Amino acid sequence: MEVNNVVKPNLQIRAFYLFFIIVNIQTGLGILGAPRHIFQEAKQDGWMSVLICGVLMHLVVFAMLFILKKYESADLLGIQVDIFGTWIGKLLGTLYLVYIFATLLSSLINYIQIVQVFIYPQMPSWMLGSLLVILIVYTVSGGVRTAVGIAFVFFFLSFWLFFFLYKTVGYMELTSFRPILEASPRDLLLGSYQAGYSFIGIEILFFLYPFIEDKKKVALPAHLGVAMTTFLVLVVMIISIGYFSPTALEHMLWPVLTLFKVVEYPIIERFDLIVVTQWAMVIFPNFILFSWIITYGMKRLYGFTQRKTLLVVASLLLIGITFIKKQLLISTLLGSVSSAGFWIAFIYPLLLLPLVLIKKKFFSKKGNSE
Amino acid sequence: MRKRPFSKDKDIKSFPTTIEQFKSILEKYLQNSTDISFTQYEVQGQKIAVFFIDYMVDKNLLDDKLLGTLLASKTDWDASSILNEVPLDGGKQHINLIELATTLLSGSVGVYVENEDQAVSFSISKLEKRPLGKAETESLVLGPQVSFTESLSTNLNVIRWRLGTHDLVTEKFIIGERGQSEVRLVYLKSLANDTDVQTMRQRLKDLVVDEVEDASVLSQYIEDNNSSLFPQYYLTELPDRLCYAVSKGRLGVLVDKSPTSIIAPSTFFSFFESTEDIYMRWNIGSFLRMLRFVAMFISFVVTPTYVACVTFHYEVIPTPLLASLGSSRAQVPFPPIIEAMLLELLIELLRESGARLPTKVGQTIGIVGGIVLGQAAVEAGLTSNVLIIVVASSSLASFTAPSYLMGSAIRVIRFPLILIAGLIGLIGVTLGLIFFFIHLIRMTSLGRPYLLPAYPVNWKDMDDSFFRLPFSLNNTRSTSFRPKDMNRYPKKKAKKKKDIDE
């Protein structure tokens, strides 16, 4: 397998799309439940946890870009092969793709569950699931440019939802934030760990990098994207702390959706229903980008055609959606994916960085001696 | 070159021959048509045959110029002296009879002097055509009213008139195996993108069909995705619209015998532009253009949302509204989806019958059908009042699209959306919209992305698609189609302001 993956010009995308891709892939379902999880650890200081998490995220992005810039045009799969050798590298790559598949499956199941809870308790999972999977197959077979286009266009089609939170701001209680800094540093860090779940998806950088036309300009949109996500999570966190009572927030599964319940207009009541349906547009880019990573990754690792992999992934997703029904199972899946995500998405790049540096140094010394 | 259904090998000599033999071969080739006028004259002891298809030639020219010269002469005729002395242009020499006979079909007159080894033809065709008229399908309030006709030469005349520059290229193609049509590819040499021109040229050259009935048919033969509902080339009957597009670096295709022209490449948003937006002041033009986008959205979403909300999500509707909705729907025995489908169908019937009937009757039917049927349907308890408003407004909104093809596409898309809304509610509407956007993102027109300039995004071109800027700020052509020259006029000069009291 080639370490560098030089992509044809007609498949390349401009760097600034990364901003939309990163914001879109990060603000999936994680943000809906984030305030609760963070609040459980850090209480009213949760917003600090978000900020800490955001700063750490920039570090991770910095590490990722540092690794990627050491190569000409490589993705993670190529880098792993370069560092660990073909066998271990491919094994790690496969594991990574399995993790991505698990993320994809868990977010699909999670979204279907939200729809069932909020709108149709009676609807079987496979029905919505198969519709979503059909759309995924249709989009991913359009290739990377379609996937990026979806992320870009749907950002604008769904971002307006965010502005409707303005109504909740009026109901906020400033006293909820006091006393400040009650949480211990450990609690704050645990809160940051919980906040990390809404930042999963940054892995896309490792896979999309070879496709970027102007690689020198990658840093700005990537960091801006992370900053934007931090901002969104922060706003949602602050509003949740101010709006809900502590006990309510601790027991609410999706506080952000509940926030939208207060939004009401003369022509529309229960705005949260609109949000739940519209959220399909928010998370759809996640499905697409994750599926695309799997299909393209399998092509890179084993040379499978993307069409075949796509069909296999689609059928596996359908099977998963149909048979994973028990709440316990779903919770276990979500929990394990998010804790795996912490290690894989955030810690792994930081571990990979010194290895890459050592390898490159060793390699260049060897090159000089020859 | 393309294979022709009959062989017209130019090297096979049919001459010299006698007039009788000549006549019999000619008549056999043209299926013994009674329309052939074949006359034999004797001038200075030479036998001369003059033959043509009766209604295809200009009789005045024939009598005055050709016969007058031929018969009055005192010298012997041969092929070159006929070409020389007959005061007509478009003369040609033929050594092959079949080739000669083919020219008769397009309105030539043939002359053959017995035992000569060449025959001569003159093109004096008389084509029946209607005069230039007012545009009917794309009507405008402001701006030029003239529309294309079926005659290609008239259309080219109008285009040359509007774009009187040496830069204008009109490449000629002959398309069709049985019924041949002349097709012209029109573009500005110094502007149009070479790749686009090459792609279009290739598509036209490679096309093998029996005949091209109309420009709209040709556009379907050369489009990128033939399973899509959306038109991929803008079809227009307005010369000003075509010339505007050509002068911005796009390509036009004209087809003989068709009053429509094709603009390529076209983007999704260009189907909502009217030339009127440019004739209006920029701010009003912008308003109208945005109005059309809003109208498209209404047309798409309103009926499905109504069906979804009334079927599944009562809680979305506020209580006072729900009360009036409920009382309006109280008599209706059907579920909302059947009710909506019924009304949508009714509106489509009205539209279709209005389009098929003669103008005067069509209007009456529209009014009678709309008011009487609608009122009666409500009173009979078949539909609710609210739904009539919803359906009528969404249908009205679909007519705001300047392109008839796009308007039809929007109306058709509503039906699956209503269906899915009736089956699984609002989430179905969202999934339908998602599908719609994916589809648009995947589509191309002449190899260029269909959703330009929204994706791939082109910030500079937003002003030409979603709104209009005043001319002082809009001094470049849209980059989406990669014209060779970007600047329309110098920016400095456009922005220059006079001092007070200068």
Interface residues (C-beta under 8 A of the other chain):
Chain A: I13 R14 Y17 V115 I119 Y120 M123 M127 L128 L131 L132 L135 Y138 T139 G142 R145 T146 G149 I150 F152 V153 F154 L157 E264 Y265 P266 I267 I268 E269 R270 L273 I274 V276 T277 Q278 A280 M281 F284
Chain B: F312 H313 E315 V316 I317 P318 T319 L321 I424 G425 L426 I427 G428 V429 T430 L431 L433 I434 F435 F437 I438 I441 R442 L451 A454 Y455 P456 V457
